[in-house]
């Protein structure tokens, strides 16, 4: 329970309380509690259900010990306990079942430790001392010791350019190849495919977050996000089409804050229309990946997105990716496209329909299902660039700003007549 929540030791809460089923265990526990300077009266008779009933009407202590001996569903009861515990409570469970799987499940649910009966004074003392160190250890939220967090957003210039495929693959790459705890946030509330691409049910996590921003904390993140891998969690939605998005964006800010605490990487699959109403989504974004295709419409919108980033998110390093590239079927040549946007395309990812179909059938990320594909090689290189751009954010940001050039009309850099004339001249030049 302490794992997903922010630590702290509020002064208006008891330092310790326990709910133990049998007198023999209480007789061993009370002297240890006295030795640690706590009140033995806080050692209550009763198990986990008694703890839930009591804490539902009173503040939870900093350290809570509960007995699972009489619980028929330990994991379910622990989840019920989490509903009544306040943020920061460190929970130590006691039980009679000697099962490694149960221990792992309990720890994964947020339990600090699991002690096996019959209890001994030395084991109790060690566990309680370890629980106390949770409060004295540096917190991840402390600015002086905050771990590095890298956030990247993937934006498609048009529908169908493969931005969601890129976002899912990048998140998978960070989580598996780089072993970094990664969050994938799919902000296409109604039609997102982040969970679908990995053969998962999206759940209601994102919808609940938008409806109730005040509920968002570490525990909410732990429960609302769907695990696709030990290091990859997804937050998405599949809202009814007749339910419009009604939010002022406060939920998105809170989600960003919690992701910084819980993960090392965040990948946001960001529909381009979200920039209109929620520009603050880029407050914490280090790298903006613009997924495009070599068409007239995409050239126009790439220019517009680069200009928007320069004005509203100058701290974010832009990376332009030509996705689903087919040299034999170009509407605009690569040279003309680069001349129009006044910068080089950073990555060209070849079109591979068979590989995309394979990933869809397997319910896997593109890079997972097609390890040897040429497209996968480019996506992995893109992931490396994102990591490098974030580490050298200042230098890369200056370079990106320089590449965008001075202020011009959004369409001034796009010679529509010249491009249309080249389209009428016959075969396109290969990139």
Residue pairs with C-beta under 8 A, 6 or more apart in sequence:
1 78
1 81
1 82
1 85
1 89
1 90
1 91
1 109
1 110
1 111
1 112
1 219
2 88
2 89
2 90
2 91
2 110
2 112
2 134
3 110
3 218
3 222
4 110
4 217
4 218
4 219
4 221
4 222
4 262
5 87
5 88
5 89
5 110
5 217
5 218
5 219
6 87
6 88
6 139
6 141
6 217
6 218
6 261
7 88
7 134
7 135
7 137
7 139
8 87
8 88
8 135
8 139
9 15
9 62
9 88
9 135
10 62
10 88
12 59
13 59
13 60
13 61
13 62
13 86
14 39
14 42
14 59
14 61
14 62
15 38
15 61
15 62
15 63
16 33
16 36
16 38
16 39
16 42
16 61
16 62
16 63
16 64
16 65
16 128
17 42
17 43
17 44
17 60
17 61
17 63
17 64
17 65
18 29
18 33
18 42
18 43
18 44
18 64
18 65
18 66
18 67
19 44
19 45
19 46
19 47
19 48
19 50
19 51
19 54
19 65
19 66
19 67
20 26
20 29
20 43
20 44
20 45
20 46
20 47
20 65
20 67
20 94
21 45
21 46
21 47
21 67
21 69
21 70
22 67
22 69
23 45
24 118
25 67
25 94
25 117
25 118
25 119
26 43
26 45
28 119
28 120
28 121
28 124
29 43
29 65
29 119
29 124
30 40
30 43
31 121
32 121
32 124
32 125
32 128
33 39
33 40
33 42
33 43
34 40
35 125
36 125
36 128
36 129
36 132
42 61
44 50
44 51
44 54
46 67
47 66
47 67
47 68
47 69
47 70
47 71
48 66
48 67
48 68
48 70
48 71
48 74
48 77
48 78
48 81
49 70
49 71
49 77
51 64
51 66
51 81
52 77
52 80
52 81
52 84
55 64
55 81
55 84
55 85
56 84
59 86
60 84
60 85
60 86
60 89
61 89
62 88
62 89
62 90
62 135
63 89
63 90
63 92
63 128
63 131
63 132
64 85
64 89
64 90
64 91
64 92
65 91
65 92
65 93
65 94
66 81
66 91
66 92
66 93
66 94
67 93
67 94
67 95
68 74
68 77
68 93
68 94
68 95
68 97
69 94
69 95
69 96
69 117
71 77
71 95
74 93
74 95
74 97
74 102
74 106
75 105
75 106
75 109
78 91
78 93
78 106
78 109
78 110
78 111
79 109
81 91
82 109
82 110
82 219
85 91
87 217
87 218
87 219
90 112
90 131
90 134
90 135
91 110
91 111
91 112
92 111
92 112
92 113
92 114
92 115
92 127
92 128
92 131
93 106
93 111
93 113
93 114
93 115
94 114
94 115
94 116
94 117
94 119
95 102
95 114
95 115
95 116
95 117
96 116
96 117
98 116
102 114
103 114
106 114
107 114
110 219
110 222
112 130
112 131
112 134
113 127
113 130
113 131
115 123
115 124
115 127
138 144
138 145
139 145
140 146
140 147
140 261
141 261
146 260
147 264
148 264
149 259
149 260
149 263
149 264
149 265
149 266
149 284
150 264
150 265
150 266
150 286
150 287
150 386
150 387
150 390
151 256
151 259
151 265
151 266
151 267
151 268
151 284
151 285
151 286
151 287
152 170
152 265
152 266
152 267
152 268
152 285
152 286
152 287
152 288
152 289
152 386
152 390
153 267
153 268
153 270
153 281
153 282
153 285
153 287
153 288
153 289
153 316
154 163
154 164
154 166
154 167
154 170
154 267
154 268
154 269
154 270
154 289
154 291
155 163
155 270
155 271
155 272
155 275
155 288
155 289
155 290
155 291
155 305
156 162
156 163
156 164
156 271
156 272
156 291
156 292
157 272
157 290
157 291
157 292
157 293
157 297
157 298
157 301
157 302
157 305
158 292
158 293
158 295
158 297
158 298
158 301
161 291
161 292
161 293
161 298
161 323
161 324
162 291
162 323
162 324
162 349
163 269
163 289
163 291
163 323
164 186
164 188
164 192
164 193
164 194
164 197
164 269
165 197
165 323
165 356
165 359
165 366
166 289
166 291
166 321
166 323
166 349
166 379
166 382
167 184
167 186
167 194
167 267
167 268
167 269
168 184
168 193
168 194
168 197
168 198
168 269
168 365
168 366
169 365
169 366
169 367
169 368
169 376
169 379
170 267
170 289
170 379
170 382
170 383
170 386
171 182
171 183
171 184
171 232
171 234
171 265
171 267
171 365
172 198
172 228
172 229
172 232
172 365
172 367
172 368
173 367
173 379
173 380
173 383
174 180
174 182
174 231
174 232
174 265
174 267
174 383
175 181
175 182
175 228
175 229
175 230
175 231
175 232
175 265
176 229
176 231
176 232
176 368
177 380
177 383
178 265
178 383
178 387
179 231
180 231
180 263
180 264
180 265
181 231
181 262
181 263
181 264
181 265
182 231
182 232
182 233
182 263
182 264
182 265
182 266
182 267
183 225
183 233
183 234
183 235
183 259
183 262
183 263
183 265
183 266
183 267
184 194
184 228
184 232
184 233
184 234
184 235
184 236
184 267
184 269
185 206
185 235
185 236
185 255
185 259
185 266
185 267
185 268
185 269
186 192
186 193
186 194
186 195
186 202
186 206
186 234
186 235
186 236
186 237
186 269
187 206
187 252
187 268
187 269
187 270
187 271
187 274
187 281
188 269
188 271
189 206
189 207
189 210
189 237
189 239
189 245
190 237
190 238
190 239
190 240
190 241
190 243
190 245
192 202
192 236
192 237
192 238
192 269
194 202
194 234
194 236
194 269
195 201
195 202
195 203
195 226
195 234
195 236
195 238
196 202
197 359
197 360
197 363
197 365
198 228
198 234
198 363
198 364
198 365
199 362
199 363
199 364
200 226
200 228
200 234
201 226
202 226
202 234
202 236
202 237
202 238
203 224
203 226
203 236
203 237
204 224
204 237
205 223
205 224
205 225
205 226
205 235
205 236
205 237
206 224
206 235
206 236
206 237
207 237
207 239
208 215
208 220
208 224
209 215
209 216
209 220
209 224
209 235
209 251
209 254
209 255
210 237
210 245
210 246
210 247
210 251
213 247
213 250
213 251
213 254
216 251
216 254
216 255
216 258
217 258
218 258
218 261
218 262
220 258
221 233
221 235
221 255
221 258
221 259
221 262
222 262
224 235
225 233
225 234
225 235
226 233
226 234
226 235
226 236
227 233
227 234
228 234
233 263
235 255
239 245
249 277
249 278
249 280
249 281
252 278
252 280
252 281
253 280
253 283
256 266
256 281
256 283
256 284
259 266
260 266
260 284
268 281
268 285
270 281
272 301
272 305
274 281
275 281
275 282
275 305
275 308
275 312
279 312
279 313
282 288
282 309
282 312
282 313
282 316
285 313
285 316
286 315
286 316
286 317
286 386
286 389
286 390
286 393
287 316
287 317
287 318
287 319
287 386
287 389
287 390
288 309
288 313
288 316
288 317
288 318
288 319
289 319
289 321
289 382
289 386
290 302
290 305
290 306
290 318
290 319
290 320
290 321
291 321
291 323
292 298
292 299
292 301
292 302
292 320
292 321
292 322
292 323
293 322
293 323
293 324
293 325
294 322
294 325
294 330
294 331
294 332
294 333
294 334
294 337
294 431
295 331
295 332
296 331
296 332
296 416
296 419
296 420
296 423
299 332
299 337
299 340
299 341
299 414
299 419
300 411
300 414
302 320
302 341
303 340
303 341
303 410
303 411
303 413
303 414
304 410
306 318
306 320
306 341
306 343
306 404
307 404
307 410
309 316
309 318
310 401
310 404
314 397
314 401
315 393
315 397
316 397
317 389
317 390
317 393
317 396
317 397
317 400
318 400
318 404
319 346
319 347
319 382
319 385
319 386
319 389
320 341
320 343
320 344
320 345
320 346
320 347
321 345
321 346
321 347
321 348
321 349
321 382
322 334
322 337
322 345
322 347
322 348
322 349
323 349
324 349
324 350
324 351
325 348
325 349
325 350
325 351
325 431
326 350
326 351
327 430
327 431
328 430
329 428
330 428
330 429
330 430
330 431
331 423
331 428
332 340
332 419
332 422
332 423
332 428
333 422
333 428
333 429
333 430
333 431
334 345
334 348
334 431
335 429
335 431
336 418
336 419
336 422
337 345
338 344
338 345
339 415
340 413
340 414
340 415
340 419
341 413
341 414
342 403
342 404
342 405
342 413
343 403
343 404
344 403
346 382
346 385
347 378
347 381
347 382
347 385
348 378
348 431
349 375
349 378
349 379
349 382
350 374
350 375
350 378
351 375
352 370
352 373
352 374
352 375
355 366
355 369
355 370
355 373
355 375
355 376
356 366
358 369
358 370
359 365
359 366
359 368
359 369
359 370
362 369
366 373
366 375
366 376
366 379
367 376
367 379
367 380
370 376
388 396
389 396
422 428
